[in-house]
Amino acid sequence: MLQRFEAILLFYKPFAVWSFAVNILNVIFGPNLATAIFSKLILTLFLYYFINETNGQQKLIFYKNLGISNLRLFASLFIIDVIITIIFIFIMQEFI
């Protein structure tokens, strides 16, 4: 179980910078939690589409060999991203 979670975090690592940039934009344009979560959903769906339409599908074979389906991988990615976003927005609301 821990090995799968570490693999999901490994998949999330290259996208963390983009996620953080979206978090900053959400805070600049108004730290609304619903808007932030919706933007994360749209970004996760875009990432899923992008990987399925490019040669990124070959990267998903590693996760399939670990027993992680595409749905589980991207759902976990979304949940991790939303948790980080909620924490970030609550921290920023304290300082703004």
PEHU-V959064 format. One line per field, one symbol per residue. phi: phi as a letter, one per 40 degrees, with the letter a starting at -180 (. if undefined). psi: psi as a letter, one per 30 degrees, with the letter a starting at -180 (. if undefined). burial: # if it has 9 or more other ideal C-beta (glycine too) atoms within 8 Angstrom, else .. A space follows every 50 residues. Layout:
BEGIN
phi->???
psi->???
burial->???
END
This chain:
BEGIN
phi->.cccccccccccdcccccccccccccccchcccccccccccccccccccc cccbcccccccdccccgbcccccccccccccccccccccccccccc
psi->eeeeeeeeeeefeffeeeeeeeeeeeeegjikeeeeeeeeeeeeeeeeee effagfffffeeeeffgjleeeeeeeeeeeeeeeeeeeeeeefff.
burial->...##.###.##..#...##.##..##...#...###.###.##..##.# #....##.##..##.#.#.#..##.###.###.###.##..#....
END
